[in-house]
Amino acid sequence: MQLALLQAREAAASGEVPVGAVVVRQGRVIATGRNAPIDGHDPTAHAEIVALRAAAQALGNYRLDDCELYVTLEPCAMCSGAMLHARLKRVVFGASDPKTGAAGSVVNLFSQAALNHQTELQGGVLAADCGALLQDFFRQRRADQRRQSLHNHPLRDDALRTPDEAFADVPDYPWQPRYLSDLPSLRGLRLHYLDESGSHSPGAGLTFLCLHGNPAWSYLYRTVCWV
């Protein structure tokens, strides 16, 4: 897992979400992989998929029966499916992924008895180190986004603003900040808003405008779900 963490750090250095993977066969590392969907313009280029492809090439076989895969983050459904198709002997992951994890957090594809292959699963190995790497990455990315937003939307000298670090550990707050500053009524201030609709095209569907009062803020609406 320490080797997988090295791969994850390389991913972070390249601007990718820091996830790394290592494939081991009979105690020997035969392949490594790190997240690279941005660099490769490839939505399938997760660390596990990259490592599986490299391992298959190294062995000259798409079946990896006698191999183990170590990955710093709980695999998603895509990667879990690929691992099962590869007939891996064992999968070991570090931090859990409560949003897309397919090894127990959201679903557990490895526990499906009806599948024709069963892969041993172990989670939580160096989970704190793996999780801290991800948290640091997203904290820095949020800070960079806020700095860029401030550059694009300069504030009046006498405007008060909550320091960016106050938002660093707020749970369930990964949203892209959006600002308006060119309205005459703002008089040099800026208006922050959240838009998680997923589409900004006219006619894409109903839009619900939620307004909060003082001293509340838009974070209170994070659990609102419209069906």
TORPA-434171 format. One record per residue: chain; residue in one letter; residue number from 1; x negated, y negated, z of N, C-alpha, C in turn. Coordinates in Angstrom, 2 decimals, padded with zeros to 5 digits. Layout:
! residues N
PT   cadena   residuo   num     neast    nnorth       nup    caeast   canorth      caup     ceast    cnorth       cup
PT        A         A   NUM         X         Y         Z         X         Y         Z         X         Y         Z
...
This chain:
! residues 227
PT   cadena   residuo   num     neast    nnorth       nup    caeast   canorth      caup     ceast    cnorth       cup
PT        A         M     1   -000.83    001.21    000.00    000.00    000.00    000.00   -000.87   -001.26    000.00
PT        A         Q     2   -002.04   -001.17    000.61   -002.95   -002.32    000.57   -003.35   -002.65   -000.87
PT        A         L     3   -003.55   -001.62   -001.69   -003.88   -001.85   -003.09   -002.69   -002.46   -003.83
PT        A         A     4   -001.50   -002.04   -003.48   -000.30   -002.62   -004.08   -000.18   -004.09   -003.68
PT        A         L     5   -000.54   -004.42   -002.45   -000.52   -005.82   -002.01   -001.51   -006.67   -002.80
PT        A         L     6   -002.65   -006.10   -003.15   -003.61   -006.83   -003.98   -002.98   -007.16   -005.33
PT        A         Q     7   -002.26   -006.20   -005.90   -001.58   -006.45   -007.17   -000.51   -007.53   -007.00
PT        A         A     8    000.19   -007.50   -005.89    001.22   -008.51   -005.64    000.61   -009.90   -005.54
PT        A         R     9   -000.54   -010.01   -004.91   -001.20   -011.32   -004.80   -001.65   -011.82   -006.17
PT        A         E    10   -002.08   -010.91   -007.02   -002.44   -011.31   -008.39   -001.21   -011.82   -009.13
PT        A         A    11   -000.07   -011.17   -008.90    001.17   -011.64   -009.52    001.49   -013.05   -009.06
PT        A         A    12    001.38   -013.30   -007.77    001.67   -014.62   -007.23    000.74   -015.67   -007.82
PT        A         A    13   -000.52   -015.32   -007.98   -001.50   -016.25   -008.56   -001.15   -016.61   -009.99
PT        A         S    14   -000.40   -015.73   -010.67    000.01   -015.98   -012.05    001.38   -016.63   -012.13
PT        A         G    15    001.97   -016.94   -010.99    003.28   -017.56   -010.97    004.43   -016.60   -011.01
PT        A         E    16    004.15   -015.31   -010.88    005.20   -014.28   -010.87    005.60   -013.97   -009.44
PT        A         V    17    006.82   -013.46   -009.26    007.24   -013.01   -007.94    006.26   -011.93   -007.47
PT        A         P    18    005.68   -012.08   -006.27    004.60   -011.19   -005.83    005.06   -009.78   -005.45
PT        A         V    19    005.10   -008.92   -006.43    005.37   -007.50   -006.22    004.29   -006.71   -006.94
PT        A         G    20    003.72   -005.75   -006.24    002.67   -004.91   -006.83    002.96   -003.45   -006.62
PT        A         A    21    002.42   -002.62   -007.50    002.67   -001.18   -007.42    001.40   -000.40   -007.78
PT        A         V    22    001.30    000.79   -007.23    000.16    001.68   -007.48    000.70    003.10   -007.63
PT        A         V    23    000.19    003.83   -008.63    000.55    005.24   -008.80   -000.66    006.08   -008.41
PT        A         V    24   -000.40    007.06   -007.55   -001.45    007.93   -007.01   -001.16    009.38   -007.39
PT        A         R    25   -002.19    010.09   -007.80   -002.06    011.52   -008.11   -003.16    012.28   -007.39
PT        A         Q    26   -002.75    013.18   -006.52   -003.68    013.99   -005.75   -004.73    013.13   -005.04
PT        A         G    27   -004.25    012.04   -004.45   -005.11    011.18   -003.66   -005.94    010.20   -004.45
PT        A         R    28   -005.76    010.15   -005.77   -006.56    009.26   -006.62   -005.64    008.27   -007.34
PT        A         V    29   -006.01    007.00   -007.30   -005.23    005.97   -008.00   -005.43    006.14   -009.50
PT        A         I    30   -004.33    006.31   -010.24   -004.44    006.47   -011.69   -003.85    005.29   -012.45
PT        A         A    31   -003.10    004.43   -011.75   -002.50    003.28   -012.45   -002.06    002.23   -011.44
PT        A         T    32   -002.07    000.99   -011.88   -001.58   -000.13   -011.07   -000.65   -000.97   -011.92
PT        A         G    33    000.12   -001.81   -011.24    001.02   -002.70   -011.96    001.42   -003.86   -011.08
PT        A         R    34    001.72   -004.98   -011.70    002.21   -006.15   -010.98    003.33   -006.78   -011.80
PT        A         N    35    004.16   -007.53   -011.13    005.26   -008.20   -011.81    004.73   -009.07   -012.95
PT        A         A    36    005.38   -008.97   -014.12    004.94   -009.79   -015.25    006.07   -010.12   -016.22
PT        A         P    37    007.32   -010.25   -015.77    008.40   -010.57   -016.71    008.28   -011.95   -017.33
PT        A         I    38    007.77   -012.92   -016.57    007.63   -014.28   -017.10    006.52   -014.33   -018.13
PT        A         D    39    005.38   -013.78   -017.78    004.22   -013.82   -018.67    004.49   -013.05   -019.96
PT        A         G    40    005.18   -011.93   -019.86    005.42   -011.09   -021.03    006.76   -011.32   -021.70
PT        A         H    41    007.54   -012.28   -021.19    008.90   -012.50   -021.71    009.65   -011.16   -021.78
PT        A         D    42    009.54   -010.40   -020.70    010.06   -009.04   -020.69    010.81   -008.80   -019.38
PT        A         P    43    012.15   -008.70   -019.43    012.91   -008.49   -018.20    012.66   -007.14   -017.55
PT        A         T    44    012.05   -006.21   -018.27    011.77   -004.89   -017.70    010.39   -004.80   -017.08
PT        A         A    45    009.60   -005.86   -017.15    008.20   -005.80   -016.71    008.06   -005.97   -015.21
PT        A         H    46    008.81   -005.19   -014.46    008.63   -005.16   -013.01    007.36   -004.37   -012.70
PT        A         A    47    006.81   -004.59   -011.52    005.55   -003.95   -011.15    005.62   -002.44   -011.29
PT        A         E    48    006.74   -001.84   -010.87    006.88   -000.39   -010.93    006.87    000.12   -012.37
PT        A         I    49    007.59   -000.58   -013.25    007.65   -000.15   -014.64    006.27   -000.25   -015.28
PT        A         V    50    005.56   -001.35   -015.01    004.21   -001.52   -015.55    003.31   -000.39   -015.09
PT        A         A    51    003.39   -000.05   -013.81    002.55    001.02   -013.26    002.94    002.38   -013.83
PT        A         L    52    004.24    002.63   -013.98    004.68    003.91   -014.55    004.19    004.08   -015.99
PT        A         R    53    004.28    003.03   -016.77    003.82    003.10   -018.16    002.32    003.39   -018.22
PT        A         A    54    001.57    002.71   -017.36    000.12    002.92   -017.35   -000.22    004.34   -016.90
PT        A         A    55    000.50    004.85   -015.91    000.25    006.21   -015.43    000.58    007.25   -016.50
PT        A         A    56    001.68    007.06   -017.21    002.06    007.99   -018.27    001.01    008.00   -019.38
PT        A         Q    57    000.48    006.82   -019.72   -000.57    006.75   -020.73   -001.84    007.45   -020.24
PT        A         A    58   -002.17    007.26   -018.97   -003.39    007.86   -018.42   -003.31    009.38   -018.41
PT        A         L    59   -002.13    009.91   -018.16   -001.95    011.37   -018.08   -001.53    011.98   -019.42
PT        A         G    60   -001.13    011.13   -020.35   -000.65    011.65   -021.63    000.64    012.42   -021.49
PT        A         N    61    001.49    011.97   -020.55    002.74    012.68   -020.28    003.72    011.71   -019.63
PT        A         Y    62    004.96    011.70   -020.11    005.94    010.81   -019.50    006.49    011.38   -018.20
PT        A         R    63    006.21    012.63   -017.92    006.58    013.24   -016.64    005.44    013.08   -015.65
PT        A         L    64    005.75    012.55   -014.49    004.73    012.28   -013.47    005.05    013.09   -012.21
PT        A         D    65    005.25    014.39   -012.42    005.74    015.27   -011.35    004.90    015.24   -010.08
PT        A         D    66    003.60    015.21   -010.24    002.71    015.34   -009.08    002.20    013.98   -008.60
PT        A         C    67    002.95    012.93   -008.89    002.48    011.57   -008.58    003.35    010.90   -007.51
PT        A         E    68    002.73    009.96   -006.82    003.41    009.12   -005.84    003.26    007.67   -006.26
PT        A         L    69    004.30    006.88   -006.01    004.25    005.45   -006.35    004.42    004.63   -005.08
PT        A         Y    70    003.54    003.67   -004.89    003.60    002.75   -003.77    003.94    001.37   -004.32
PT        A         V    71    004.94    000.71   -003.75    005.34   -000.60   -004.22    005.67   -001.48   -003.03
PT        A         T    72    005.36   -002.77   -003.14    005.48   -003.67   -001.99    006.92   -004.07   -001.67
PT        A         L    73    007.82   -003.90   -002.64    009.23   -004.28   -002.43    010.13   -003.13   -002.85
PT        A         E    74    011.19   -002.93   -002.10    012.17   -001.89   -002.43    012.58   -001.99   -003.89
PT        A         P    75    012.50   -000.89   -004.64    012.79   -000.95   -006.08    014.26   -001.23   -006.38
PT        A         C    76    014.47   -001.90   -007.51    015.82   -002.19   -007.98    016.39   -000.96   -008.69
PT        A         A    77    017.60   -001.07   -009.19    018.25    000.07   -009.85    017.49    000.48   -011.11
PT        A         M    78    017.01   -000.50   -011.87    016.26   -000.18   -013.08    015.01    000.63   -012.76
PT        A         C    79    014.24    000.15   -011.80    012.99    000.82   -011.46    013.23    002.16   -010.78
PT        A         S    80    014.26    002.23   -009.94    014.59    003.50   -009.29    014.97    004.54   -010.32
PT        A         G    81    015.76    004.15   -011.32    016.13    005.07   -012.38    014.92    005.56   -013.15
PT        A         A    82    013.99    004.66   -013.44    012.77    005.05   -014.15    011.93    006.02   -013.33
PT        A         M    83    011.88    005.80   -012.03    011.11    006.69   -011.15    011.70    008.10   -011.14
PT        A         L    84    013.02    008.16   -011.12    013.68    009.46   -011.13    013.49    010.16   -012.47
PT        A         H    85    013.56    009.41   -013.57    013.32    009.99   -014.89    011.88    010.49   -015.01
PT        A         A    86    010.95    009.80   -014.35    009.54    010.20   -014.41    009.26    011.41   -013.54
PT        A         R    87    010.24    011.81   -012.74    010.10    012.97   -011.84    008.98    012.76   -010.81
PT        A         L    88    008.90    011.55   -010.28    007.90    011.29   -009.26    008.11    012.19   -008.04
PT        A         K    89    007.02    012.56   -007.43    007.09    013.38   -006.22    007.58    012.57   -005.03
PT        A         R    90    007.05    011.32   -004.92    007.39    010.50   -003.76    007.30    009.03   -004.12
PT        A         V    91    008.16    008.22   -003.50    008.13    006.77   -003.65    008.03    006.15   -002.26
PT        A         V    92    007.08    005.24   -002.09    006.87    004.55   -000.82    006.97    003.05   -001.08
PT        A         F    93    007.83    002.36   -000.33    007.94    000.92   -000.52    007.72    000.18    000.80
PT        A         G    94    007.44   -001.12    000.66    007.15   -001.95    001.83    008.39   -002.66    002.34
PT        A         A    95    008.62   -003.88    001.88    009.75   -004.69    002.37    011.05   -004.25    001.73
PT        A         S    96    012.13   -004.33    002.47    013.46   -004.05    001.93    013.95   -005.24    001.12
PT        A         D    97    014.86   -004.96    000.18    015.45   -006.01   -000.65    016.96   -005.98   -000.46
PT        A         P    98    017.50   -006.85    000.41    018.93   -006.80    000.71    019.83   -007.24   -000.44
PT        A         K    99    019.26   -007.81   -001.49    020.07   -008.30   -002.61    020.15   -007.32   -003.77
PT        A         T   100    019.04   -006.66   -004.11    019.05   -005.76   -005.26    018.42   -004.41   -004.97
PT        A         G   101    018.11   -004.13   -003.73    017.44   -002.87   -003.40    018.30   -001.65   -003.69
PT        A         A   102    017.73   -000.71   -004.43    018.46    000.51   -004.82    017.87    001.74   -004.14
PT        A         A   103    017.21    001.52   -002.99    016.67    002.63   -002.23    017.20    002.59   -000.80
PT        A         G   104    018.43    002.07   -000.67    019.08    002.07    000.63    019.69    000.76    001.05
PT        A         S   105    019.21   -000.37    000.53    019.73   -001.67    000.98    021.09   -001.98    000.37
PT        A         V   106    021.20   -001.88   -000.94    022.48   -002.10   -001.63    023.11   -000.76   -002.00
PT        A         V   107    022.34    000.05   -002.69    022.71    001.43   -002.99    021.47    002.28   -002.77
PT        A         N   108    021.65    003.61   -002.79    020.50    004.50   -002.68    020.58    005.54   -003.79
PT        A         L   109    019.91    005.24   -004.88    019.92    006.17   -006.01    019.13    007.44   -005.71
PT        A         F   110    018.27    007.37   -004.72    017.44    008.53   -004.39    018.19    009.56   -003.55
PT        A         S   111    019.37    009.20   -003.08    020.13    010.12   -002.23    021.24    010.86   -002.98
PT        A         Q   112    021.25    010.71   -004.31    022.31    011.32   -005.10    021.99    012.79   -005.36
PT        A         A   113    022.68    013.66   -004.64    022.40    015.10   -004.75    022.74    015.66   -006.12
PT        A         A   114    023.63    014.98   -006.85    024.04    015.50   -008.15    022.96    015.34   -009.22
PT        A         L   115    021.96    014.49   -008.98    020.89    014.30   -009.95    020.03    015.56   -010.04
PT        A         N   116    019.45    015.77   -011.22    018.68    017.01   -011.44    017.26    016.94   -010.90
PT        A         H   117    016.89    015.82   -010.30    015.57    015.72   -009.67    015.70    014.90   -008.39
PT        A         Q   118    015.03    015.34   -007.36    015.04    014.64   -006.08    013.63    014.14   -005.78
PT        A         T   119    013.53    012.85   -005.54    012.25    012.22   -005.21    012.24    011.83   -003.74
PT        A         E   120    011.19    012.22   -003.06    011.07    011.86   -001.64    010.91    010.35   -001.52
PT        A         L   121    011.51    009.78   -000.48    011.53    008.33   -000.31    011.08    007.95    001.09
PT        A         Q   122    010.24    006.92    001.16    009.81    006.37    002.45    009.73    004.87    002.33
PT        A         G   123    010.34    004.15    003.26    010.33    002.70    003.24    009.74    002.10    004.50
PT        A         G   124    009.46    000.80    004.44    008.99    000.09    005.61    007.50    000.14    005.87
PT        A         V   125    006.72    000.63    004.90    005.26    000.71    005.08    004.64   -000.67    004.85
PT        A         L   126    003.98   -001.20    005.85    003.43   -002.57    005.81    004.50   -003.57    005.41
PT        A         A   127    005.71   -003.35    005.91    006.85   -004.19    005.53    006.63   -005.66    005.90
PT        A         A   128    006.03   -005.91    007.06    005.81   -007.29    007.50    004.87   -008.02    006.55
PT        A         D   129    003.79   -007.36    006.15    002.83   -007.99    005.24    003.45   -008.22    003.87
PT        A         C   130    004.20   -007.24    003.38    004.84   -007.36    002.08    005.90   -008.46    002.09
PT        A         G   131    006.68   -008.50    003.16    007.73   -009.51    003.28    007.16   -010.91    003.42
PT        A         A   132    006.08   -011.05    004.19    005.47   -012.36    004.39    004.94   -012.93    003.08
PT        A         L   133    004.39   -012.07    002.24    003.88   -012.52    000.94    005.01   -013.09    000.09
PT        A         L   134    006.15   -012.41    000.09    007.30   -012.90   -000.66    007.84   -014.20   -000.08
PT        A         Q   135    007.96   -014.26    001.24    008.49   -015.46    001.89    007.60   -016.67    001.62
PT        A         D   136    006.29   -016.47    001.70    005.36   -017.57    001.44    005.48   -018.06   -000.01
PT        A         F   137    005.64   -017.12   -000.92    005.76   -017.47   -002.34    007.00   -018.32   -002.59
PT        A         F   138    008.14   -017.87   -002.09    009.38   -018.60   -002.34    009.42   -019.92   -001.56
PT        A         R   139    008.79   -019.96   -000.39    008.71   -021.22    000.36    007.91   -022.25   -000.45
PT        A         Q   140    006.80   -021.81   -001.02    005.99   -022.72   -001.82    006.71   -023.15   -003.09
PT        A         R   141    007.43   -022.22   -003.70    008.16   -022.57   -004.92    009.27   -023.57   -004.64
PT        A         R   142    009.97   -023.41   -003.51    011.00   -024.39   -003.15    010.38   -025.76   -002.91
PT        A         A   143    009.21   -025.76   -002.25    008.54   -027.03   -001.99    008.12   -027.70   -003.29
PT        A         D   144    007.62   -026.90   -004.24    007.21   -027.44   -005.54    008.41   -028.01   -006.29
PT        A         Q   145    009.54   -027.30   -006.20    010.75   -027.78   -006.87    011.23   -029.09   -006.26
PT        A         R   146    011.13   -029.20   -004.94    011.56   -030.44   -004.29    010.64   -031.60   -004.66
PT        A         R   147    009.34   -031.29   -004.72    008.39   -032.35   -005.11    008.66   -032.82   -006.53
PT        A         Q   148    008.97   -031.87   -007.42    009.27   -032.23   -008.79    010.55   -033.04   -008.87
PT        A         S   149    011.53   -032.65   -008.06    012.78   -033.39   -008.02    012.57   -034.81   -007.52
PT        A         L   150    011.70   -034.95   -006.53    011.41   -036.28   -006.02    010.72   -037.13   -007.08
PT        A         H   151    009.88   -036.48   -007.87    009.19   -037.21   -008.94    010.19   -037.69   -009.99
PT        A         N   152    011.16   -036.83   -010.30    012.15   -037.18   -011.32    013.20   -038.14   -010.80
PT        A         H   153    013.40   -038.13   -009.47    014.44   -038.96   -008.87    013.84   -039.74   -007.70
PT        A         P   154    013.07   -040.77   -007.98    012.44   -041.53   -006.89    013.48   -042.18   -005.99
PT        A         L   155    013.16   -042.24   -004.72    014.07   -042.80   -003.73    013.72   -044.26   -003.42
PT        A         R   156    014.72   -044.97   -003.00    014.52   -046.33   -002.52    013.60   -046.29   -001.30
PT        A         D   157    012.82   -047.31   -001.11    011.83   -047.32   -000.03    012.46   -047.14    001.35
PT        A         D   158    013.66   -047.66    001.54    014.29   -047.60    002.86    015.21   -046.38    003.01
PT        A         A   159    015.16   -045.45    002.04    016.01   -044.25    002.13    015.43   -043.26    003.13
PT        A         L   160    016.30   -042.62    003.88    015.90   -041.60    004.83    016.06   -040.23    004.18
PT        A         R   161    015.13   -039.36    004.42    015.18   -038.03    003.81    014.71   -036.99    004.80
PT        A         T   162    015.41   -035.87    004.91    014.98   -034.76    005.75    013.70   -034.17    005.18
PT        A         P   163    012.67   -033.94    005.99    011.41   -033.38    005.48    011.63   -032.02    004.81
PT        A         D   164    010.89   -031.72    003.76    011.05   -030.47    003.04    010.84   -029.26    003.95
PT        A         E   165    009.90   -029.37    004.89    009.61   -028.22    005.75    010.80   -027.83    006.62
PT        A         A   166    011.74   -028.72    006.81    012.93   -028.40    007.61    013.79   -027.35    006.92
PT        A         F   167    013.63   -027.18    005.60    014.44   -026.22    004.86    013.69   -024.90    004.61
PT        A         A   168    012.44   -024.81    005.05    011.59   -023.69    004.67    012.15   -022.34    005.11
PT        A         D   169    012.73   -022.27    006.31    013.18   -020.98    006.85    014.69   -020.89    006.96
PT        A         V   170    015.41   -021.69    006.20    016.87   -021.62    006.23    017.31   -020.35    005.50
PT        A         P   171    018.05   -019.45    006.15    018.45   -018.20    005.50    019.48   -018.44    004.39
PT        A         D   172    019.45   -017.59    003.39    020.44   -017.63    002.29    020.45   -018.99    001.60
PT        A         Y   173    019.27   -019.57    001.40    019.23   -020.88    000.75    018.17   -020.88   -000.36
PT        A         P   174    018.38   -020.08   -001.42    017.40   -020.04   -002.51    017.80   -020.92   -003.69
PT        A         W   175    018.77   -021.82   -003.51    019.36   -022.51   -004.66    018.47   -023.58   -005.23
PT        A         Q   176    018.66   -023.79   -006.51    017.96   -024.84   -007.22    018.54   -026.20   -006.82
PT        A         P   177    017.73   -027.11   -006.28    018.26   -028.43   -005.93    018.56   -029.24   -007.18
PT        A         R   178    019.66   -029.97   -007.15    020.05   -030.82   -008.28    020.36   -032.21   -007.73
PT        A         Y   179    020.02   -033.22   -008.50    020.19   -034.58   -008.02    020.77   -035.48   -009.11
PT        A         L   180    021.50   -036.48   -008.67    021.93   -037.59   -009.52    021.37   -038.87   -008.92
PT        A         S   181    020.80   -039.71   -009.74    020.26   -040.97   -009.21    020.56   -042.15   -010.11
PT        A         D   182    021.26   -041.89   -011.24    021.46   -042.97   -012.21    022.85   -043.57   -012.16
PT        A         L   183    023.62   -043.25   -011.13    024.94   -043.85   -011.01    024.82   -045.23   -010.37
PT        A         P   184    025.45   -046.24   -010.94    025.35   -047.59   -010.36    025.77   -047.65   -008.91
PT        A         S   185    026.78   -046.85   -008.54    027.28   -046.89   -007.17    026.27   -046.37   -006.14
PT        A         L   186    025.26   -045.63   -006.60    024.26   -045.11   -005.67    023.25   -046.18   -005.25
PT        A         R   187    023.14   -047.24   -006.02    022.30   -048.39   -005.67    020.87   -047.99   -005.30
PT        A         G   188    020.28   -047.12   -006.15    018.90   -046.72   -005.93    018.72   -045.51   -005.05
PT        A         L   189    019.79   -044.97   -004.50    019.73   -043.74   -003.74    019.97   -042.57   -004.69
PT        A         R   190    019.95   -041.37   -004.15    020.24   -040.21   -004.99    021.26   -039.32   -004.30
PT        A         L   191    022.00   -038.60   -005.11    023.04   -037.70   -004.63    022.60   -036.27   -004.90
PT        A         H   192    022.55   -035.46   -003.85    022.19   -034.05   -004.00    023.45   -033.21   -004.11
PT        A         Y   193    023.43   -032.23   -005.01    024.58   -031.32   -005.13    024.10   -029.93   -005.52
PT        A         L   194    024.94   -028.94   -005.26    024.68   -027.56   -005.63    025.69   -027.14   -006.68
PT        A         D   195    025.21   -026.48   -007.70    026.09   -025.96   -008.75    025.64   -024.54   -009.05
PT        A         E   196    026.36   -023.56   -008.51    026.02   -022.16   -008.67    027.00   -021.46   -009.61
PT        A         S   197    027.59   -022.20   -010.52    028.59   -021.62   -011.41    027.97   -020.68   -012.43
PT        A         G   198    026.69   -020.86   -012.73    026.04   -020.02   -013.73    026.26   -020.50   -015.15
PT        A         S   199    027.10   -021.50   -015.34    027.34   -022.03   -016.68    027.72   -023.49   -016.59
PT        A         H   200    027.22   -024.26   -017.53    027.54   -025.69   -017.56    028.24   -026.03   -018.87
PT        A         S   201    028.78   -025.01   -019.53    029.44   -025.23   -020.81    030.90   -025.60   -020.61
PT        A         P   202    031.41   -026.58   -021.36    032.83   -026.94   -021.26    033.72   -025.74   -021.58
PT        A         G   203    034.77   -025.59   -020.81    035.69   -024.49   -021.06    035.21   -023.15   -020.55
PT        A         A   204    034.11   -023.12   -019.77    033.59   -021.85   -019.28    034.43   -021.27   -018.16
PT        A         G   205    035.35   -022.05   -017.60    036.17   -021.57   -016.49    036.51   -022.70   -015.56
PT        A         L   206    037.24   -022.38   -014.51    037.61   -023.40   -013.54    036.39   -023.85   -012.74
PT        A         T   207    036.37   -025.10   -012.38    035.32   -025.65   -011.53    035.95   -026.13   -010.23
PT        A         F   208    035.40   -025.67   -009.12    035.89   -026.08   -007.81    034.90   -027.07   -007.20
PT        A         L   209    035.36   -028.24   -006.88    034.52   -029.26   -006.27    034.76   -029.25   -004.77
PT        A         C   210    033.71   -028.92   -004.02    033.80   -028.86   -002.56    033.04   -030.04   -001.97
PT        A         L   211    033.74   -030.87   -001.23    033.15   -032.05   -000.61    033.11   -031.88    000.90
PT        A         H   212    031.98   -032.19    001.49    031.85   -032.08    002.94    031.80   -033.47    003.56
PT        A         G   213    032.11   -033.51    004.82    032.07   -034.78    005.54    030.81   -034.92    006.37
PT        A         N   214    030.74   -035.98    007.10    029.60   -036.25    007.98    029.88   -035.64    009.35
PT        A         P   215    028.99   -034.83    009.94    027.60   -034.58    009.56    027.39   -033.23    008.87
PT        A         A   216    028.38   -032.67    008.21    028.22   -031.37    007.56    027.38   -031.50    006.30
PT        A         W   217    027.05   -030.32    005.68    026.32   -030.36    004.42    026.72   -029.16    003.57
PT        A         S   218    026.29   -029.14    002.31    026.76   -028.16    001.34    026.40   -026.73    001.69
PT        A         Y   219    025.41   -026.54    002.56    025.02   -025.20    003.01    026.20   -024.44    003.60
PT        A         L   220    027.16   -025.17    004.15    028.32   -024.53    004.78    029.15   -023.75    003.77
PT        A         Y   221    029.02   -024.09    002.48    029.83   -023.44    001.45    029.16   -022.22    000.84
PT        A         R   222    028.03   -021.76    001.40    027.27   -020.68    000.77    028.03   -019.36    000.74
PT        A         T   223    029.01   -019.19    001.65    029.75   -017.94    001.71    031.08   -018.02    001.00
PT        A         V   224    031.39   -019.16    000.39    032.67   -019.29   -000.31    032.65   -018.46   -001.58
PT        A         C   225    033.67   -017.67   -001.79    033.74   -016.82   -002.97    035.12   -016.96   -003.57
PT        A         W   226    035.18   -017.31   -004.86    036.46   -017.46   -005.57    036.68   -016.25   -006.45
PT        A         V   227    037.83   -015.65   -006.33    038.17   -014.47   -007.14    039.28   -014.83   -008.09
